[in-house]
Amino acid sequence: MTRIPFKPSMPPALPALAATVVLALSGCTTDQQGDGGPTTAGPTATYTGAPGAAGALAERYHRSGGAEEVYGMQYRSASDGTLAITVWTHNPDDSAQTFDGLKSRVTAFLAREEGVSLTRGYQMDVFGPTGALQHRLDARP
């Protein structure tokens, strides 16, 4: 018995065309750059102004005699039971003396008017008029 060698009957360009069609229909791409977007998560905070609720709290702070340059304030309970406080101010003065006064007034207001407890400590971030972080304080025990 003699063996007859197999001879393909399709033209050589046909497999390449089939592979191209499969790639096109599957949504895959051979482009290594993609859409140019980041492949890992970046910073999530892109807005530097105070959110609406923070403005309302700042208004209550003003009515109770707080500094007018504060245009936003918010607080939340952190996972360890302490308070996380964020303050936005129009005051460009980032001196320690200015911060100490602001810190005292804000914490007194929150305890007195909002009824929050500072006994477990707190963390405070203060953002200046450009949206840059002016101060970060960790006052946890």
C-alpha positions in Angstrom: 0.0 0.0 0.0 1.4 3.4 -1.0 0.8 6.4 1.1 -0.3 9.6 -0.6 1.1 12.7 1.1 -1.5 15.2 2.3 -1.6 18.4 0.3 -3.6 21.3 1.7 -6.0 22.6 -0.8 -6.5 26.1 0.7 -4.4 29.1 -0.2 -1.8 30.1 2.4 -3.5 33.6 3.0 -6.7 32.0 4.1 -5.6 31.0 7.7 -4.3 34.6 8.2 -7.6 36.0 7.1 -9.5 33.7 9.4 -7.4 34.7 12.4 -8.0 38.4 11.6 -11.8 37.8 11.4 -11.8 36.0 14.7 -9.9 38.8 16.4 -12.2 41.4 14.9 -15.4 39.6 16.0 -14.1 38.8 19.5 -13.4 42.4 20.4 -9.7 41.6 21.0 -7.0 44.0 19.9 -3.4 43.6 19.1 -2.8 47.3 20.1 -0.5 47.2 23.1 -1.2 50.8 24.2 -5.0 50.3 24.7 -7.0 53.5 25.2 -4.2 55.3 27.0 -6.0 55.2 30.4 -4.3 54.0 33.5 -4.3 50.2 34.1 -4.3 50.6 37.9 -6.5 52.7 40.1 -5.2 56.2 40.8 -6.2 58.8 43.4 -9.9 59.1 43.8 -10.0 62.6 45.2 -9.9 65.0 42.3 -12.3 67.7 43.5 -10.7 70.0 46.0 -13.7 72.1 47.0 -16.0 71.3 49.8 -19.0 69.1 49.1 -22.5 70.5 49.6 -23.2 69.0 53.0 -19.8 70.3 54.2 -20.9 73.8 53.2 -24.1 73.5 55.3 -22.1 72.4 58.3 -19.7 75.4 57.8 -22.8 77.7 57.8 -23.9 76.3 61.1 -20.3 76.8 62.4 -20.5 80.5 61.3 -23.8 81.1 63.0 -22.3 79.8 66.2 -19.5 82.3 66.0 -17.0 80.3 64.0 -14.4 81.7 61.6 -15.9 83.0 58.3 -12.9 81.8 56.2 -14.1 78.2 56.8 -16.3 77.3 53.8 -16.6 73.6 54.4 -16.5 71.1 57.2 -17.4 67.5 57.5 -16.8 64.7 60.0 -17.3 60.9 60.1 -16.6 58.1 62.4 -13.4 56.3 61.4 -13.1 52.5 61.6 -11.3 52.6 64.9 -14.1 54.7 66.6 -12.3 58.0 66.4 -13.5 61.0 64.5 -12.2 62.0 61.0 -12.6 65.8 60.5 -12.0 67.6 57.2 -12.0 71.4 57.0 -11.8 73.7 53.9 -10.7 77.3 54.5 -10.1 80.4 52.4 -7.3 81.4 54.8 -3.9 81.0 53.1 -2.1 81.3 56.5 -0.8 77.8 57.3 1.1 78.7 60.4 0.9 76.5 63.5 -0.6 79.3 65.5 -3.5 79.7 63.0 -4.0 76.0 62.9 -4.1 75.6 66.7 -6.8 78.3 66.9 -8.9 76.7 64.1 -8.5 73.3 65.6 -9.7 74.5 69.0 -12.7 76.3 67.6 -13.8 73.5 65.2 -13.5 70.7 67.8 -15.4 72.8 70.4 -18.1 73.5 67.9 -18.5 69.9 66.9 -18.7 68.7 70.6 -21.0 71.5 71.6 -23.3 71.9 68.6 -23.1 68.6 66.8 -22.9 66.4 69.9 -19.8 64.4 68.7 -17.5 62.8 71.2 -13.8 63.4 71.0 -12.9 61.2 73.9 -11.4 58.5 71.6 -9.4 61.1 69.7 -9.7 62.5 66.2 -7.8 63.1 62.9 -8.1 66.5 61.2 -7.2 67.5 57.7 -7.3 71.2 56.7 -7.3 72.2 53.0 -6.4 75.7 52.0 -7.7 78.1 49.3 -5.9 76.3 46.5 -7.2 72.9 47.6 -3.8 71.8 48.9 -3.5 70.1 52.2 -2.4 72.7 54.8 -2.4 70.6 57.9 -2.9 67.0 59.0 -3.3 66.2 62.7 -3.6 62.8 64.3 -4.9 63.4 67.8 -5.6 59.7 68.6 -4.4 58.3 72.0 
